[in-house]
Amino acid sequence: MTSQIVQYVLVRSDLLTSLNWPVGAVIAQACHACSAVIHLFYNDEYTQKYLSELDSMHKVVLEVPNEDMMKKLSEKLNENEIKHKLWIEQPENIPTCLVVKPYPKSDVQNYFKKFKLFKA
């Protein structure tokens, strides 16, 4: 049996704390990244399964402390061929959010164990 299909959303917490972004702007970053990753991996088997169960989607929203840790996470995911989108806000060119395409939870959860649930 395949484990639950889940989408991990990782948002930089320093956008709120030290950079003083409005909460709505931070939420918009996550929305942009989620839309982009669904578009990029639309034909993927797990993405289609995730979308077919529209009323029971499961997302886990986690916080990453800063830009450096987000870039390192993206590199680690790339090394392990975990498909994702690192959202870079333009024109500022600031990495703000990272979203993984839908995967079975058991396939990807270990990459995110050190991160806490996001809180504003």
Buried (B, 14 or more C-beta within 10 A) or exposed (E): EEEEBBBBBBBBBBBBEEBEBEEEEBBBBBBBBBEBBBEBBEEBEBBEEBBEEEEEEEBBBBBBBBBEBBBEBBEEBEEEEBBBBBBBBEEEEBBBBBBBBBBBBEBBBEBBEEBEEBEE
